[in-house]
Amino acid sequence: MDFNKLFSLEGKVALVTGAAYGIGFAIAEAYAKAGAKIAFNCRSQHHMDQALADYKAKGIEAKGYICDVTDEEQVKNMVAD
């Protein structure tokens, strides 16, 4: 059974907080393998730039946002985009 077809995320966007590295990055990779485009946030421009390069190298379409999830206005702006 092909789980990627069973749980297809084609045409969807997955917003994964903390997906610049570590477990969040691995989760975003799994969503991308299921067909999702990736949106992620982090608080550091350096980490965001590195993650975008890593996603691109893996052929994953991703968009990064500088956003502190404890700041409601920043979260609203990120989600609105």
HTML snippet that shows the backbone in 3Dmol.js (N, CA, C, O; Angstrom):
<script src="https://3Dmol.org/build/3Dmol-min.js"></script>
<div id="view" style="width:600px;height:400px;position:relative"></div>
<script>
const pdb = `
ATOM      1  N   MET A   1       0.854  -1.183   0.000  1.00  0.00           N
ATOM      2  CA  MET A   1       0.000   0.000   0.000  1.00  0.00           C
ATOM      3  C   MET A   1       0.896   1.242   0.000  1.00  0.00           C
ATOM      4  O   MET A   1       1.825   1.342   0.802  1.00  0.00           O
ATOM      5  N   ASP A   2       0.620   2.172  -0.887  1.00  0.00           N
ATOM      6  CA  ASP A   2       1.387   3.407  -0.982  1.00  0.00           C
ATOM      7  C   ASP A   2       0.735   4.468  -0.094  1.00  0.00           C
ATOM      8  O   ASP A   2      -0.282   5.061  -0.458  1.00  0.00           O
ATOM      9  N   PHE A   3       1.334   4.696   1.070  1.00  0.00           N
ATOM     10  CA  PHE A   3       0.757   5.638   2.029  1.00  0.00           C
ATOM     11  C   PHE A   3       0.769   7.071   1.516  1.00  0.00           C
ATOM     12  O   PHE A   3      -0.085   7.871   1.899  1.00  0.00           O
ATOM     13  N   ASN A   4       1.736   7.408   0.646  1.00  0.00           N
ATOM     14  CA  ASN A   4       1.754   8.763   0.098  1.00  0.00           C
ATOM     15  C   ASN A   4       0.522   9.033  -0.753  1.00  0.00           C
ATOM     16  O   ASN A   4       0.022  10.158  -0.772  1.00  0.00           O
ATOM     17  N   LYS A   5       0.024   8.021  -1.458  1.00  0.00           N
ATOM     18  CA  LYS A   5      -1.204   8.201  -2.236  1.00  0.00           C
ATOM     19  C   LYS A   5      -2.424   8.177  -1.326  1.00  0.00           C
ATOM     20  O   LYS A   5      -3.379   8.926  -1.531  1.00  0.00           O
ATOM     21  N   LEU A   6      -2.383   7.310  -0.320  1.00  0.00           N
ATOM     22  CA  LEU A   6      -3.497   7.200   0.617  1.00  0.00           C
ATOM     23  C   LEU A   6      -3.689   8.501   1.402  1.00  0.00           C
ATOM     24  O   LEU A   6      -4.816   8.923   1.663  1.00  0.00           O
ATOM     25  N   PHE A   7      -2.582   9.119   1.768  1.00  0.00           N
ATOM     26  CA  PHE A   7      -2.618  10.350   2.557  1.00  0.00           C
ATOM     27  C   PHE A   7      -2.064  11.522   1.749  1.00  0.00           C
ATOM     28  O   PHE A   7      -1.249  12.292   2.256  1.00  0.00           O
ATOM     29  N   SER A   8      -2.494  11.660   0.516  1.00  0.00           N
ATOM     30  CA  SER A   8      -1.982  12.693  -0.373  1.00  0.00           C
ATOM     31  C   SER A   8      -2.298  14.094   0.156  1.00  0.00           C
ATOM     32  O   SER A   8      -3.407  14.372   0.613  1.00  0.00           O
ATOM     33  N   LEU A   9      -1.303  14.952   0.079  1.00  0.00           N
ATOM     34  CA  LEU A   9      -1.471  16.357   0.447  1.00  0.00           C
ATOM     35  C   LEU A   9      -1.285  17.260  -0.771  1.00  0.00           C
ATOM     36  O   LEU A   9      -1.008  18.452  -0.634  1.00  0.00           O
ATOM     37  N   GLU A  10      -1.441  16.682  -1.963  1.00  0.00           N
ATOM     38  CA  GLU A  10      -1.327  17.462  -3.198  1.00  0.00           C
ATOM     39  C   GLU A  10      -2.283  18.654  -3.141  1.00  0.00           C
ATOM     40  O   GLU A  10      -3.445  18.520  -2.758  1.00  0.00           O
ATOM     41  N   GLY A  11      -1.768  19.826  -3.532  1.00  0.00           N
ATOM     42  CA  GLY A  11      -2.587  21.027  -3.556  1.00  0.00           C
ATOM     43  C   GLY A  11      -2.777  21.680  -2.197  1.00  0.00           C
ATOM     44  O   GLY A  11      -3.517  22.657  -2.078  1.00  0.00           O
ATOM     45  N   LYS A  12      -2.120  21.156  -1.175  1.00  0.00           N
ATOM     46  CA  LYS A  12      -2.238  21.698   0.184  1.00  0.00           C
ATOM     47  C   LYS A  12      -0.945  22.399   0.574  1.00  0.00           C
ATOM     48  O   LYS A  12       0.113  22.145  -0.001  1.00  0.00           O
ATOM     49  N   VAL A  13      -1.046  23.279   1.553  1.00  0.00           N
ATOM     50  CA  VAL A  13       0.122  23.921   2.151  1.00  0.00           C
ATOM     51  C   VAL A  13       0.175  23.504   3.606  1.00  0.00           C
ATOM     52  O   VAL A  13      -0.809  23.636   4.334  1.00  0.00           O
ATOM     53  N   ALA A  14       1.323  23.001   4.029  1.00  0.00           N
ATOM     54  CA  ALA A  14       1.518  22.618   5.426  1.00  0.00           C
ATOM     55  C   ALA A  14       2.329  23.710   6.114  1.00  0.00           C
ATOM     56  O   ALA A  14       3.456  23.999   5.713  1.00  0.00           O
ATOM     57  N   LEU A  15       1.757  24.313   7.145  1.00  0.00           N
ATOM     58  CA  LEU A  15       2.469  25.302   7.951  1.00  0.00           C
ATOM     59  C   LEU A  15       3.066  24.563   9.138  1.00  0.00           C
ATOM     60  O   LEU A  15       2.346  24.084  10.014  1.00  0.00           O
ATOM     61  N   VAL A  16       4.384  24.478   9.155  1.00  0.00           N
ATOM     62  CA  VAL A  16       5.082  23.731  10.203  1.00  0.00           C
ATOM     63  C   VAL A  16       5.938  24.716  10.991  1.00  0.00           C
ATOM     64  O   VAL A  16       6.899  25.275  10.461  1.00  0.00           O
ATOM     65  N   THR A  17       5.589  24.926  12.253  1.00  0.00           N
ATOM     66  CA  THR A  17       6.384  25.833  13.074  1.00  0.00           C
ATOM     67  C   THR A  17       7.675  25.132  13.469  1.00  0.00           C
ATOM     68  O   THR A  17       7.689  23.940  13.777  1.00  0.00           O
ATOM     69  N   GLY A  18       8.749  25.895  13.454  1.00  0.00           N
ATOM     70  CA  GLY A  18      10.037  25.335  13.848  1.00  0.00           C
ATOM     71  C   GLY A  18      10.622  24.364  12.841  1.00  0.00           C
ATOM     72  O   GLY A  18      11.391  23.481  13.219  1.00  0.00           O
ATOM     73  N   ALA A  19      10.277  24.504  11.564  1.00  0.00           N
ATOM     74  CA  ALA A  19      10.738  23.555  10.548  1.00  0.00           C
ATOM     75  C   ALA A  19      12.033  23.995   9.875  1.00  0.00           C
ATOM     76  O   ALA A  19      12.336  23.551   8.767  1.00  0.00           O
ATOM     77  N   ALA A  20      12.796  24.860  10.528  1.00  0.00           N
ATOM     78  CA  ALA A  20      14.077  25.272   9.967  1.00  0.00           C
ATOM     79  C   ALA A  20      15.140  24.197  10.163  1.00  0.00           C
ATOM     80  O   ALA A  20      16.109  24.138   9.407  1.00  0.00           O
ATOM     81  N   TYR A  21      14.966  23.348  11.169  1.00  0.00           N
ATOM     82  CA  TYR A  21      15.932  22.276  11.429  1.00  0.00           C
ATOM     83  C   TYR A  21      15.319  21.269  12.394  1.00  0.00           C
ATOM     84  O   TYR A  21      14.239  21.496  12.938  1.00  0.00           O
ATOM     85  N   GLY A  22      16.003  20.182  12.597  1.00  0.00           N
ATOM     86  CA  GLY A  22      15.591  19.187  13.583  1.00  0.00           C
ATOM     87  C   GLY A  22      14.310  18.453  13.229  1.00  0.00           C
ATOM     88  O   GLY A  22      14.036  18.167  12.064  1.00  0.00           O
ATOM     89  N   ILE A  23      13.531  18.156  14.262  1.00  0.00           N
ATOM     90  CA  ILE A  23      12.300  17.389  14.087  1.00  0.00           C
ATOM     91  C   ILE A  23      11.315  18.129  13.178  1.00  0.00           C
ATOM     92  O   ILE A  23      10.657  17.508  12.342  1.00  0.00           O
ATOM     93  N   GLY A  24      11.213  19.430  13.334  1.00  0.00           N
ATOM     94  CA  GLY A  24      10.312  20.207  12.482  1.00  0.00           C
ATOM     95  C   GLY A  24      10.671  20.085  11.009  1.00  0.00           C
ATOM     96  O   GLY A  24       9.788  19.989  10.156  1.00  0.00           O
ATOM     97  N   PHE A  25      11.966  20.089  10.709  1.00  0.00           N
ATOM     98  CA  PHE A  25      12.420  19.930   9.326  1.00  0.00           C
ATOM     99  C   PHE A  25      12.030  18.555   8.803  1.00  0.00           C
ATOM    100  O   PHE A  25      11.567  18.428   7.669  1.00  0.00           O
ATOM    101  N   ALA A  26      12.215  17.529   9.621  1.00  0.00           N
ATOM    102  CA  ALA A  26      11.862  16.160   9.218  1.00  0.00           C
ATOM    103  C   ALA A  26      10.359  16.023   8.982  1.00  0.00           C
ATOM    104  O   ALA A  26       9.936  15.342   8.048  1.00  0.00           O
ATOM    105  N   ILE A  27       9.559  16.664   9.819  1.00  0.00           N
ATOM    106  CA  ILE A  27       8.106  16.630   9.637  1.00  0.00           C
ATOM    107  C   ILE A  27       7.734  17.312   8.318  1.00  0.00           C
ATOM    108  O   ILE A  27       6.911  16.801   7.559  1.00  0.00           O
ATOM    109  N   ALA A  28       8.342  18.462   8.056  1.00  0.00           N
ATOM    110  CA  ALA A  28       8.065  19.176   6.810  1.00  0.00           C
ATOM    111  C   ALA A  28       8.468  18.336   5.597  1.00  0.00           C
ATOM    112  O   ALA A  28       7.761  18.325   4.590  1.00  0.00           O
ATOM    113  N   GLU A  29       9.596  17.633   5.688  1.00  0.00           N
ATOM    114  CA  GLU A  29      10.011  16.747   4.593  1.00  0.00           C
ATOM    115  C   GLU A  29       8.958  15.675   4.328  1.00  0.00           C
ATOM    116  O   GLU A  29       8.641  15.380   3.176  1.00  0.00           O
ATOM    117  N   ALA A  30       8.422  15.099   5.389  1.00  0.00           N
ATOM    118  CA  ALA A  30       7.399  14.056   5.240  1.00  0.00           C
ATOM    119  C   ALA A  30       6.147  14.622   4.577  1.00  0.00           C
ATOM    120  O   ALA A  30       5.565  13.979   3.703  1.00  0.00           O
ATOM    121  N   TYR A  31       5.728  15.817   4.983  1.00  0.00           N
ATOM    122  CA  TYR A  31       4.574  16.453   4.346  1.00  0.00           C
ATOM    123  C   TYR A  31       4.855  16.715   2.865  1.00  0.00           C
ATOM    124  O   TYR A  31       3.985  16.513   2.017  1.00  0.00           O
ATOM    125  N   ALA A  32       6.069  17.163   2.562  1.00  0.00           N
ATOM    126  CA  ALA A  32       6.431  17.428   1.169  1.00  0.00           C
ATOM    127  C   ALA A  32       6.404  16.145   0.344  1.00  0.00           C
ATOM    128  O   ALA A  32       5.960  16.155  -0.804  1.00  0.00           O
ATOM    129  N   LYS A  33       6.874  15.049   0.918  1.00  0.00           N
ATOM    130  CA  LYS A  33       6.834  13.762   0.211  1.00  0.00           C
ATOM    131  C   LYS A  33       5.395  13.344  -0.083  1.00  0.00           C
ATOM    132  O   LYS A  33       5.133  12.632  -1.053  1.00  0.00           O
ATOM    133  N   ALA A  34       4.466  13.791   0.759  1.00  0.00           N
ATOM    134  CA  ALA A  34       3.045  13.490   0.545  1.00  0.00           C
ATOM    135  C   ALA A  34       2.404  14.493  -0.414  1.00  0.00           C
ATOM    136  O   ALA A  34       1.212  14.398  -0.707  1.00  0.00           O
ATOM    137  N   GLY A  35       3.203  15.467  -0.909  1.00  0.00           N
ATOM    138  CA  GLY A  35       2.712  16.382  -1.929  1.00  0.00           C
ATOM    139  C   GLY A  35       2.452  17.809  -1.495  1.00  0.00           C
ATOM    140  O   GLY A  35       2.080  18.641  -2.324  1.00  0.00           O
ATOM    141  N   ALA A  36       2.635  18.118  -0.222  1.00  0.00           N
ATOM    142  CA  ALA A  36       2.343  19.472   0.266  1.00  0.00           C
ATOM    143  C   ALA A  36       3.456  20.456  -0.083  1.00  0.00           C
ATOM    144  O   ALA A  36       4.625  20.085  -0.192  1.00  0.00           O
ATOM    145  N   LYS A  37       3.070  21.702  -0.253  1.00  0.00           N
ATOM    146  CA  LYS A  37       4.030  22.796  -0.267  1.00  0.00           C
ATOM    147  C   LYS A  37       4.265  23.137   1.196  1.00  0.00           C
ATOM    148  O   LYS A  37       3.374  22.956   2.027  1.00  0.00           O
ATOM    149  N   ILE A  38       5.445  23.623   1.514  1.00  0.00           N
ATOM    150  CA  ILE A  38       5.805  23.861   2.907  1.00  0.00           C
ATOM    151  C   ILE A  38       5.904  25.349   3.202  1.00  0.00           C
ATOM    152  O   ILE A  38       6.529  26.104   2.457  1.00  0.00           O
ATOM    153  N   ALA A  39       5.284  25.755   4.288  1.00  0.00           N
ATOM    154  CA  ALA A  39       5.468  27.082   4.871  1.00  0.00           C
ATOM    155  C   ALA A  39       5.975  26.835   6.285  1.00  0.00           C
ATOM    156  O   ALA A  39       5.471  25.960   6.989  1.00  0.00           O
ATOM    157  N   PHE A  40       6.968  27.605   6.695  1.00  0.00           N
ATOM    158  CA  PHE A  40       7.516  27.409   8.035  1.00  0.00           C
ATOM    159  C   PHE A  40       7.943  28.744   8.614  1.00  0.00           C
ATOM    160  O   PHE A  40       8.128  29.727   7.897  1.00  0.00           O
ATOM    161  N   ASN A  41       8.091  28.753   9.900  1.00  0.00           N
ATOM    162  CA  ASN A  41       8.552  29.965  10.557  1.00  0.00           C
ATOM    163  C   ASN A  41       9.748  29.652  11.443  1.00  0.00           C
ATOM    164  O   ASN A  41       9.956  28.521  11.883  1.00  0.00           O
ATOM    165  N   CYS A  42      10.514  30.688  11.682  1.00  0.00           N
ATOM    166  CA  CYS A  42      11.575  30.633  12.681  1.00  0.00           C
ATOM    167  C   CYS A  42      11.859  32.071  13.095  1.00  0.00           C
ATOM    168  O   CYS A  42      11.356  33.015  12.486  1.00  0.00           O
ATOM    169  N   ARG A  43      12.653  32.224  14.118  1.00  0.00           N
ATOM    170  CA  ARG A  43      12.925  33.571  14.628  1.00  0.00           C
ATOM    171  C   ARG A  43      14.225  34.145  14.089  1.00  0.00           C
ATOM    172  O   ARG A  43      14.521  35.320  14.310  1.00  0.00           O
ATOM    173  N   SER A  44      15.004  33.334  13.385  1.00  0.00           N
ATOM    174  CA  SER A  44      16.323  33.748  12.927  1.00  0.00           C
ATOM    175  C   SER A  44      16.402  33.783  11.403  1.00  0.00           C
ATOM    176  O   SER A  44      16.062  32.803  10.740  1.00  0.00           O
ATOM    177  N   GLN A  45      16.842  34.891  10.856  1.00  0.00           N
ATOM    178  CA  GLN A  45      17.033  35.000   9.403  1.00  0.00           C
ATOM    179  C   GLN A  45      18.064  33.979   8.932  1.00  0.00           C
ATOM    180  O   GLN A  45      17.895  33.359   7.882  1.00  0.00           O
ATOM    181  N   HIS A  46      19.124  33.806   9.706  1.00  0.00           N
ATOM    182  CA  HIS A  46      20.172  32.842   9.349  1.00  0.00           C
ATOM    183  C   HIS A  46      19.598  31.434   9.217  1.00  0.00           C
ATOM    184  O   HIS A  46      19.857  30.747   8.229  1.00  0.00           O
ATOM    185  N   HIS A  47      18.816  31.001  10.211  1.00  0.00           N
ATOM    186  CA  HIS A  47      18.227  29.661  10.161  1.00  0.00           C
ATOM    187  C   HIS A  47      17.234  29.534   9.002  1.00  0.00           C
ATOM    188  O   HIS A  47      17.158  28.492   8.352  1.00  0.00           O
ATOM    189  N   MET A  48      16.482  30.594   8.753  1.00  0.00           N
ATOM    190  CA  MET A  48      15.523  30.551   7.656  1.00  0.00           C
ATOM    191  C   MET A  48      16.245  30.410   6.321  1.00  0.00           C
ATOM    192  O   MET A  48      15.859  29.588   5.490  1.00  0.00           O
ATOM    193  N   ASP A  49      17.287  31.204   6.112  1.00  0.00           N
ATOM    194  CA  ASP A  49      18.036  31.135   4.857  1.00  0.00           C
ATOM    195  C   ASP A  49      18.651  29.753   4.653  1.00  0.00           C
ATOM    196  O   ASP A  49      18.611  29.207   3.551  1.00  0.00           O
ATOM    197  N   GLN A  50      19.219  29.190   5.719  1.00  0.00           N
ATOM    198  CA  GLN A  50      19.817  27.856   5.624  1.00  0.00           C
ATOM    199  C   GLN A  50      18.755  26.808   5.305  1.00  0.00           C
ATOM    200  O   GLN A  50      18.973  25.933   4.466  1.00  0.00           O
ATOM    201  N   ALA A  51      17.606  26.897   5.974  1.00  0.00           N
ATOM    202  CA  ALA A  51      16.528  25.933   5.735  1.00  0.00           C
ATOM    203  C   ALA A  51      16.010  26.039   4.306  1.00  0.00           C
ATOM    204  O   ALA A  51      15.768  25.018   3.662  1.00  0.00           O
ATOM    205  N   LEU A  52      15.836  27.256   3.803  1.00  0.00           N
ATOM    206  CA  LEU A  52      15.367  27.426   2.425  1.00  0.00           C
ATOM    207  C   LEU A  52      16.344  26.791   1.439  1.00  0.00           C
ATOM    208  O   LEU A  52      15.926  26.168   0.462  1.00  0.00           O
ATOM    209  N   ALA A  53      17.641  26.948   1.691  1.00  0.00           N
ATOM    210  CA  ALA A  53      18.651  26.318   0.834  1.00  0.00           C
ATOM    211  C   ALA A  53      18.562  24.797   0.928  1.00  0.00           C
ATOM    212  O   ALA A  53      18.677  24.101  -0.081  1.00  0.00           O
ATOM    213  N   ASP A  54      18.356  24.285   2.141  1.00  0.00           N
ATOM    214  CA  ASP A  54      18.243  22.832   2.333  1.00  0.00           C
ATOM    215  C   ASP A  54      16.999  22.278   1.641  1.00  0.00           C
ATOM    216  O   ASP A  54      17.061  21.233   0.994  1.00  0.00           O
ATOM    217  N   TYR A  55      15.879  22.973   1.777  1.00  0.00           N
ATOM    218  CA  TYR A  55      14.651  22.532   1.106  1.00  0.00           C
ATOM    219  C   TYR A  55      14.851  22.544  -0.412  1.00  0.00           C
ATOM    220  O   TYR A  55      14.479  21.594  -1.100  1.00  0.00           O
ATOM    221  N   LYS A  56      15.438  23.622  -0.923  1.00  0.00           N
ATOM    222  CA  LYS A  56      15.657  23.737  -2.367  1.00  0.00           C
ATOM    223  C   LYS A  56      16.539  22.598  -2.869  1.00  0.00           C
ATOM    224  O   LYS A  56      16.266  22.021  -3.921  1.00  0.00           O
ATOM    225  N   ALA A  57      17.594  22.270  -2.124  1.00  0.00           N
ATOM    226  CA  ALA A  57      18.498  21.187  -2.514  1.00  0.00           C
ATOM    227  C   ALA A  57      17.778  19.845  -2.579  1.00  0.00           C
ATOM    228  O   ALA A  57      18.178  18.959  -3.333  1.00  0.00           O
ATOM    229  N   LYS A  58      16.726  19.697  -1.796  1.00  0.00           N
ATOM    230  CA  LYS A  58      15.947  18.457  -1.780  1.00  0.00           C
ATOM    231  C   LYS A  58      14.767  18.504  -2.750  1.00  0.00           C
ATOM    232  O   LYS A  58      13.994  17.550  -2.845  1.00  0.00           O
ATOM    233  N   GLY A  59      14.633  19.622  -3.471  1.00  0.00           N
ATOM    234  CA  GLY A  59      13.542  19.752  -4.430  1.00  0.00           C
ATOM    235  C   GLY A  59      12.193  20.024  -3.788  1.00  0.00           C
ATOM    236  O   GLY A  59      11.149  19.721  -4.365  1.00  0.00           O
ATOM    237  N   ILE A  60      12.221  20.600  -2.586  1.00  0.00           N
ATOM    238  CA  ILE A  60      10.989  20.882  -1.844  1.00  0.00           C
ATOM    239  C   ILE A  60      10.630  22.359  -1.999  1.00  0.00           C
ATOM    240  O   ILE A  60      11.459  23.239  -1.769  1.00  0.00           O
ATOM    241  N   GLU A  61       9.379  22.615  -2.394  1.00  0.00           N
ATOM    242  CA  GLU A  61       8.895  23.991  -2.493  1.00  0.00           C
ATOM    243  C   GLU A  61       8.549  24.481  -1.091  1.00  0.00           C
ATOM    244  O   GLU A  61       7.673  23.922  -0.432  1.00  0.00           O
ATOM    245  N   ALA A  62       9.239  25.525  -0.638  1.00  0.00           N
ATOM    246  CA  ALA A  62       9.038  26.017   0.727  1.00  0.00           C
ATOM    247  C   ALA A  62       9.109  27.535   0.765  1.00  0.00           C
ATOM    248  O   ALA A  62       9.781  28.170  -0.048  1.00  0.00           O
ATOM    249  N   LYS A  63       8.402  28.093   1.725  1.00  0.00           N
ATOM    250  CA  LYS A  63       8.448  29.531   1.983  1.00  0.00           C
ATOM    251  C   LYS A  63       8.665  29.714   3.478  1.00  0.00           C
ATOM    252  O   LYS A  63       7.980  29.102   4.297  1.00  0.00           O
ATOM    253  N   GLY A  64       9.624  30.560   3.822  1.00  0.00           N
ATOM    254  CA  GLY A  64       9.934  30.793   5.229  1.00  0.00           C
ATOM    255  C   GLY A  64       9.477  32.159   5.698  1.00  0.00           C
ATOM    256  O   GLY A  64       9.408  33.111   4.922  1.00  0.00           O
ATOM    257  N   TYR A  65       9.169  32.237   6.971  1.00  0.00           N
ATOM    258  CA  TYR A  65       8.723  33.479   7.602  1.00  0.00           C
ATOM    259  C   TYR A  65       9.494  33.692   8.897  1.00  0.00           C
ATOM    260  O   TYR A  65       9.716  32.758   9.668  1.00  0.00           O
ATOM    261  N   ILE A  66       9.895  34.927   9.117  1.00  0.00           N
ATOM    262  CA  ILE A  66      10.432  35.294  10.423  1.00  0.00           C
ATOM    263  C   ILE A  66       9.216  35.610  11.279  1.00  0.00           C
ATOM    264  O   ILE A  66       8.491  36.569  11.015  1.00  0.00           O
ATOM    265  N   CYS A  67       9.000  34.797  12.303  1.00  0.00           N
ATOM    266  CA  CYS A  67       7.797  34.946  13.118  1.00  0.00           C
ATOM    267  C   CYS A  67       8.014  34.326  14.488  1.00  0.00           C
ATOM    268  O   CYS A  67       8.406  33.164  14.602  1.00  0.00           O
ATOM    269  N   ASP A  68       7.760  35.101  15.514  1.00  0.00           N
ATOM    270  CA  ASP A  68       7.768  34.612  16.892  1.00  0.00           C
ATOM    271  C   ASP A  68       6.328  34.230  17.225  1.00  0.00           C
ATOM    272  O   ASP A  68       5.455  35.096  17.291  1.00  0.00           O
ATOM    273  N   VAL A  69       6.077  32.941  17.435  1.00  0.00           N
ATOM    274  CA  VAL A  69       4.699  32.478  17.642  1.00  0.00           C
ATOM    275  C   VAL A  69       4.088  32.966  18.948  1.00  0.00           C
ATOM    276  O   VAL A  69       2.895  32.766  19.176  1.00  0.00           O
ATOM    277  N   THR A  70       4.876  33.600  19.809  1.00  0.00           N
ATOM    278  CA  THR A  70       4.306  34.181  21.025  1.00  0.00           C
ATOM    279  C   THR A  70       3.759  35.587  20.767  1.00  0.00           C
ATOM    280  O   THR A  70       3.155  36.191  21.654  1.00  0.00           O
ATOM    281  N   ASP A  71       3.970  36.108  19.552  1.00  0.00           N
ATOM    282  CA  ASP A  71       3.488  37.435  19.177  1.00  0.00           C
ATOM    283  C   ASP A  71       2.289  37.269  18.238  1.00  0.00           C
ATOM    284  O   ASP A  71       2.454  36.905  17.074  1.00  0.00           O
ATOM    285  N   GLU A  72       1.096  37.535  18.745  1.00  0.00           N
ATOM    286  CA  GLU A  72      -0.137  37.301  17.993  1.00  0.00           C
ATOM    287  C   GLU A  72      -0.166  38.036  16.661  1.00  0.00           C
ATOM    288  O   GLU A  72      -0.623  37.477  15.664  1.00  0.00           O
ATOM    289  N   GLU A  73       0.310  39.272  16.622  1.00  0.00           N
ATOM    290  CA  GLU A  73       0.294  40.046  15.379  1.00  0.00           C
ATOM    291  C   GLU A  73       1.204  39.417  14.328  1.00  0.00           C
ATOM    292  O   GLU A  73       0.849  39.362  13.150  1.00  0.00           O
ATOM    293  N   GLN A  74       2.372  38.945  14.748  1.00  0.00           N
ATOM    294  CA  GLN A  74       3.277  38.292  13.799  1.00  0.00           C
ATOM    295  C   GLN A  74       2.639  37.030  13.223  1.00  0.00           C
ATOM    296  O   GLN A  74       2.769  36.752  12.030  1.00  0.00           O
ATOM    297  N   VAL A  75       1.958  36.278  14.062  1.00  0.00           N
ATOM    298  CA  VAL A  75       1.297  35.053  13.600  1.00  0.00           C
ATOM    299  C   VAL A  75       0.180  35.401  12.618  1.00  0.00           C
ATOM    300  O   VAL A  75       0.053  34.759  11.575  1.00  0.00           O
ATOM    301  N   LYS A  76      -0.626  36.404  12.939  1.00  0.00           N
ATOM    302  CA  LYS A  76      -1.705  36.822  12.036  1.00  0.00           C
ATOM    303  C   LYS A  76      -1.150  37.233  10.674  1.00  0.00           C
ATOM    304  O   LYS A  76      -1.705  36.868   9.638  1.00  0.00           O
ATOM    305  N   ASN A  77      -0.058  37.988  10.677  1.00  0.00           N
ATOM    306  CA  ASN A  77       0.552  38.430   9.423  1.00  0.00           C
ATOM    307  C   ASN A  77       1.087  37.248   8.618  1.00  0.00           C
ATOM    308  O   ASN A  77       0.947  37.208   7.395  1.00  0.00           O
ATOM    309  N   MET A  78       1.696  36.292   9.306  1.00  0.00           N
ATOM    310  CA  MET A  78       2.234  35.121   8.626  1.00  0.00           C
ATOM    311  C   MET A  78       1.113  34.315   7.974  1.00  0.00           C
ATOM    312  O   MET A  78       1.218  33.930   6.810  1.00  0.00           O
ATOM    313  N   VAL A  79       0.057  34.064   8.715  1.00  0.00           N
ATOM    314  CA  VAL A  79      -1.047  33.244   8.212  1.00  0.00           C
ATOM    315  C   VAL A  79      -1.791  33.966   7.087  1.00  0.00           C
ATOM    316  O   VAL A  79      -2.268  33.327   6.150  1.00  0.00           O
ATOM    317  N   ALA A  80      -1.890  35.281   7.176  1.00  0.00           N
ATOM    318  CA  ALA A  80      -2.591  36.052   6.144  1.00  0.00           C
ATOM    319  C   ALA A  80      -1.880  35.980   4.800  1.00  0.00           C
ATOM    320  O   ALA A  80      -2.512  36.074   3.748  1.00  0.00           O
ATOM    321  N   ASP A  81      -0.561  35.811   4.843  1.00  0.00           N
ATOM    322  CA  ASP A  81       0.221  35.747   3.603  1.00  0.00           C
ATOM    323  C   ASP A  81       0.028  34.392   2.972  1.00  0.00           C
ATOM    324  O   ASP A  81       0.596  34.116   1.916  1.00  0.00           O
TER     325      ASP A  81
END
`;
const viewer = $3Dmol.createViewer("view");
viewer.addModel(pdb, "pdb");
viewer.setStyle({}, {cartoon: {color: "spectrum"}});
viewer.zoomTo();
viewer.render();
</script>
